[in-house]
Amino acid sequence: MIAIRRARAADAPGIAAVHVATWRNTYATLLPEAFLAGLSAERLSLHYERSIRMGHGVFVAVRSAEQGAPLVVGFSTARPCQGETLGEGEVETLYVADDWQNRGLGGQLLRAAAKYLALLGCRSVFIWVLHGNPAIFFYERLGGRRLANGATHVAGSAVPQVAYAWDPIETLLDVDA
């Protein structure tokens, strides 16, 4: 059974493991190999644990375990935006482990992040996606409107990206996926 819930500090290592695995797989042709090889689950775990303890919007898809700790199979993070942006809230990350994709978890995690932002008063939400990421079709299927092109810098190189937005935010909250 899978539960979507707010992340706990104990989830941080699982979140980091999903982060590293999905980046290495999804971005193998988009980002430098040396950068991907250098990703540190330990460092990312500390980052996510700190974010969770600070009360940031971190959500997980967790498989219940027969014995031991639950297994994190996906996660999303979100934050309200300040100043001039593409929307009032941003979903900063959304990743689902490869073996758990195409089961509706991505949509549930995206909506959990959007619901969190709506509760904070955000009326619109956006997400940046690396150009060439197959998830672009996922965001379009959920009604995301291509809003802007940009670039992020990774390992000293500019990597093109595209922003998808839902305005008003309810257009995402009401989608079944």
KETOR-429071 format. One record per residue: residue in one letter; y, z, x of N, C-alpha, C in turn. Coordinates in steps of 0.2 Angstrom, whole numbers, padded with zeros to 4 digits, always signed. Layout:
<kolfis>
AYZXYZXYZX ...
</kolfis>
This chain:
<kolfis>
M-0006+0000+0004+0000+0000+0000+0006+0000+0004 I+0011-0004+0002+0018-0004+0006+0023-0001+0002 A+0027+0003+0006+0033+0007+0003+0039+0004+0006 I+0044+0003+0003+0051+0002+0006+0055+0008+0005 R+0058+0010+0010+0061+0017+0010+0066+0017+0015 R+0071+0022+0015+0075+0024+0020+0072+0026+0026 A+0073+0024+0032+0070+0025+0038+0071+0033+0040 R+0066+0036+0043+0066+0042+0046+0066+0042+0054 A+0068+0047+0057+0068+0047+0065+0061+0045+0068 A+0056+0047+0064+0049+0046+0067+0047+0039+0066 D+0051+0035+0062+0050+0028+0062+0052+0024+0067 A+0057+0026+0071+0060+0023+0077+0056+0019+0081 P+0050+0022+0084+0046+0018+0088+0043+0012+0085 G+0041+0013+0078+0038+0007+0075+0043+0002+0073 I+0049+0004+0072+0055-0001+0071+0056-0005+0077 A+0056-0002+0083+0057-0005+0090+0051-0010+0091 A+0045-0008+0089+0039-0012+0091+0040-0019+0087 V+0042-0018+0080+0042-0024+0076+0048-0028+0079 H+0054-0025+0081+0059-0029+0084+0057-0033+0090 V+0054-0030+0095+0052-0033+0101+0047-0039+0099 A+0042-0038+0095+0037-0043+0094+0040-0049+0090 T+0044-0047+0085+0047-0053+0081+0052-0057+0085 W+0056-0054+0089+0060-0057+0093+0056-0062+0098 R+0051-0059+0101+0048-0063+0106+0044-0069+0103 N+0042-0068+0097+0039-0074+0093+0043-0079+0090 T+0048-0076+0086+0053-0080+0082+0058-0084+0087 Y+0060-0081+0092+0065-0083+0096+0063-0086+0103 A+0056-0088+0103+0053-0090+0110+0056-0097+0112 T+0058-0101+0107+0062-0107+0109+0069-0107+0109 L+0072-0101+0106+0079-0101+0105+0083-0097+0111 L+0079-0092+0114+0082-0088+0118+0079-0088+0125 P+0082-0086+0131+0079-0087+0137+0073-0082+0138 E+0067-0085+0141+0061-0081+0141+0062-0075+0145 A+0066-0075+0150+0067-0069+0154+0070-0063+0150 F+0075-0065+0146+0078-0060+0141+0073-0057+0137 L+0069-0061+0133+0064-0059+0129+0059-0055+0132 A+0057-0056+0138+0052-0052+0142+0055-0046+0144 G+0061-0045+0145+0065-0039+0147+0066-0034+0141 L+0065-0036+0135+0066-0032+0129+0062-0025+0130 S+0065-0020+0129+0062-0013+0130+0061-0010+0123 A+0055-0009+0121+0054-0005+0115+0056+0002+0115 E+0056+0005+0121+0058+0012+0122+0065+0012+0121 R+0069+0008+0124+0076+0008+0124+0078+0007+0116 L+0075+0002+0113+0077+0000+0106+0075+0006+0102 S+0069+0010+0103+0067+0015+0099+0073+0021+0099 L+0076+0022+0105+0081+0027+0106+0087+0025+0102 H+0089+0018+0102+0094+0016+0098+0093+0017+0091 Y+0087+0015+0088+0086+0016+0081+0086+0023+0079 E+0083+0027+0083+0082+0034+0081+0090+0037+0081 R+0094+0035+0085+0101+0038+0085+0104+0035+0079 S+0103+0029+0077+0106+0026+0071+0104+0029+0065 I+0097+0031+0064+0094+0034+0059+0097+0041+0058 R+0097+0045+0064+0100+0052+0064+0107+0052+0062 M+0111+0047+0063+0118+0046+0061+0119+0044+0054 G+0114+0043+0050+0114+0041+0043+0116+0034+0042 H+0115+0030+0047+0116+0022+0046+0111+0020+0041 G+0113+0014+0038+0108+0010+0034+0102+0007+0037 V+0097+0011+0038+0091+0008+0041+0085+0009+0036 F+0082+0003+0034+0077+0003+0029+0070+0001+0032 V+0064+0003+0030+0058+0001+0033+0053-0001+0027 A+0049-0006+0029+0043-0007+0025+0037-0004+0029 V+0034+0001+0025+0029+0005+0029+0022+0005+0025 R+0017+0003+0029+0010+0003+0026+0007+0010+0027 S+0005+0012+0021+0002+0019+0021-0004+0019+0026 A-0006+0024+0029-0011+0025+0034-0017+0030+0031 E-0023+0028+0032-0028+0032+0029-0028+0039+0034 Q-0027+0038+0040-0026+0044+0044-0020+0042+0049 G-0017+0048+0051-0011+0047+0056-0005+0045+0052 A+0000+0043+0057+0006+0041+0054+0006+0034+0051 P+0011+0033+0046+0012+0026+0043+0014+0021+0048 L+0012+0015+0046+0014+0009+0051+0020+0005+0048 V+0025+0005+0052+0031+0001+0051+0029-0006+0052 V+0030-0010+0046+0028-0018+0046+0035-0022+0046 G+0040-0019+0044+0047-0022+0044+0052-0018+0043 F+0058-0020+0044+0064-0016+0044+0071-0020+0043 S+0076-0017+0040+0082-0020+0040+0088-0015+0041 T+0093-0017+0043+0099-0012+0045+0105-0016+0042 A+0110-0011+0039+0116-0014+0036+0122-0009+0037 R+0128-0012+0037+0134-0008+0038+0139-0011+0034 P+0144-0007+0032+0150-0009+0029+0154-0012+0034 C+0159-0017+0032+0163-0020+0037+0170-0018+0036 Q+0174-0018+0042+0181-0016+0042+0185-0022+0044 G+0191-0023+0041+0195-0029+0043+0193-0035+0041 E+0195-0040+0044+0194-0047+0043+0187-0049+0044 T+0183-0050+0039+0176-0052+0040+0174-0057+0035 L+0167-0059+0035+0165-0064+0031+0162-0061+0024 G+0163-0054+0024+0161-0051+0018+0162-0043+0019 E+0161-0039+0014+0163-0032+0014+0157-0028+0017 G+0151-0031+0017+0145-0028+0020+0141-0033+0024 E+0138-0031+0030+0134-0035+0034+0127-0032+0034 V+0122-0037+0033+0115-0035+0035+0114-0037+0042 E+0113-0032+0047+0113-0034+0054+0107-0036+0056 T+0101-0033+0054+0095-0035+0056+0090-0036+0050 L+0085-0040+0050+0080-0040+0045+0074-0044+0048 Y+0069-0040+0050+0063-0042+0053+0057-0040+0050 V+0052-0044+0049+0045-0042+0046+0040-0044+0051 A+0035-0040+0053+0030-0042+0058+0026-0048+0055 D+0024-0052+0060+0021-0059+0058+0016-0058+0053 D+0011-0054+0054+0005-0053+0050+0007-0051+0043 W+0013-0049+0042+0015-0046+0035+0021-0051+0032 Q+0022-0056+0035+0027-0061+0032+0024-0064+0026 N+0028-0067+0021+0026-0071+0015+0022-0067+0010 R+0024-0060+0010+0022-0056+0005+0027-0052+0001 G+0033-0055+0002+0039-0052-0002+0043-0046+0001 L+0040-0044+0007+0043-0038+0010+0051-0040+0013 G+0052-0046+0015+0058-0048+0018+0063-0047+0012 G+0062-0050+0006+0066-0050+0001+0068-0042-0001 Q+0062-0038-0001+0063-0031-0003+0068-0028+0002 L+0067-0029+0008+0071-0026+0013+0078-0028+0013 L+0079-0034+0012+0086-0037+0011+0089-0034+0005 R+0086-0033-0001+0089-0030-0007+0090-0023-0006 A+0086-0019-0002+0087-0012+0000+0093-0011+0003 A+0094-0016+0008+0101-0016+0012+0107-0017+0008 A+0106-0022+0004+0111-0024-0001+0113-0019-0006 K+0108-0015-0008+0109-0010-0013+0113-0004-0010 Y+0111-0003-0004+0114+0002+0000+0122+0001+0001 L+0123-0006+0003+0130-0008+0004+0134-0008-0003 A+0131-0010-0009+0134-0009-0015+0136-0002-0017 L+0131+0003-0015+0133+0010-0017+0139+0012-0013 L+0140+0009-0007+0146+0011-0003+0152+0007-0005 G+0151+0003-0010+0157+0000-0013+0158-0008-0011 C+0153-0010-0007+0154-0017-0004+0152-0022-0010 R+0157-0027-0011+0156-0032-0016+0153-0038-0014 S+0152-0039-0008+0149-0045-0005+0145-0043+0002 V+0140-0047+0003+0136-0046+0009+0135-0052+0013 F+0134-0052+0019+0132-0058+0023+0127-0056+0029 I+0124-0061+0032+0120-0060+0037+0120-0066+0042 W+0120-0065+0049+0120-0070+0054+0113-0072+0055 V+0112-0078+0056+0105-0080+0058+0106-0086+0063 L+0102-0085+0068+0102-0090+0074+0100-0096+0071 H+0104-0101+0074+0102-0108+0072+0095-0110+0074 G+0091-0113+0070+0084-0115+0072+0079-0109+0070 N+0082-0104+0068+0077-0099+0065+0074-0101+0058 P+0068-0101+0058+0065-0104+0051+0067-0099+0045 A+0069-0093+0046+0071-0089+0041+0077-0092+0037 I+0080-0097+0040+0086-0100+0036+0084-0102+0029 F+0078-0105+0029+0076-0107+0022+0074-0101+0017 F+0072-0095+0020+0071-0089+0016+0078-0087+0013 Y+0083-0087+0017+0090-0085+0014+0093-0090+0009 E+0091-0096+0010+0094-0101+0005+0090-0100-0001 R+0083-0099-0001+0079-0098-0007+0082-0092-0011 L+0084-0087-0007+0087-0081-0011+0094-0082-0013 G+0097-0088-0013+0103-0089-0015+0109-0088-0010 G+0107-0087-0004+0112-0086+0001+0116-0093+0002 R+0123-0092+0002+0127-0098+0003+0129-0098+0010 R+0128-0104+0013+0130-0105+0020+0138-0105+0021 L+0140-0100+0025+0147-0098+0024+0151-0100+0031 A+0148-0099+0036+0151-0100+0043+0146-0102+0048 N+0149-0105+0053+0145-0106+0060+0149-0102+0065 G+0145-0100+0070+0148-0096+0075+0143-0096+0081 A+0144-0091+0085+0139-0091+0091+0139-0083+0093 T+0133-0081+0096+0133-0075+0099+0131-0076+0106 H+0132-0071+0110+0131-0072+0117+0125-0068+0119 V+0120-0071+0122+0113-0068+0124+0112-0070+0131 A+0111-0065+0135+0110-0066+0142+0114-0071+0145 G+0121-0071+0144+0126-0075+0147+0127-0082+0144 S+0123-0083+0138+0123-0090+0135+0125-0089+0128 A+0129-0094+0126+0131-0094+0119+0126-0097+0115 V+0124-0094+0110+0118-0096+0105+0121-0097+0098 P+0121-0103+0096+0123-0105+0089+0120-0101+0084 Q+0124-0099+0079+0122-0095+0073+0125-0097+0067 V+0122-0096+0061+0125-0097+0055+0125-0091+0050 A+0131-0090+0046+0131-0085+0042+0130-0087+0035 Y+0125-0083+0031+0124-0084+0024+0127-0078+0021 A+0130-0079+0015+0133-0074+0011+0131-0074+0004 W+0132-0068+0001+0131-0067-0007+0137-0064-0009 D+0141-0068-0013+0147-0065-0016+0148-0068-0023 P+0147-0063-0028+0146-0056-0027+0139-0054-0025 I+0139-0048-0023+0133-0045-0020+0127-0045-0025 E+0129-0044-0032+0124-0044-0037+0120-0051-0037 T+0123-0056-0034+0119-0062-0034+0112-0061-0030 L+0113-0057-0025+0107-0055-0021+0103-0050-0024 L+0106-0045-0027+0102-0039-0030+0098-0041-0036 D+0100-0047-0039+0097-0049-0045+0091-0054-0044 V+0090-0056-0038+0085-0061-0036+0078-0058-0035 D+0073-0062-0038+0066-0060-0037+0064-0064-0031 A+0061-0060-0026+0057-0064-0021+0052-0060-0018 
</kolfis>
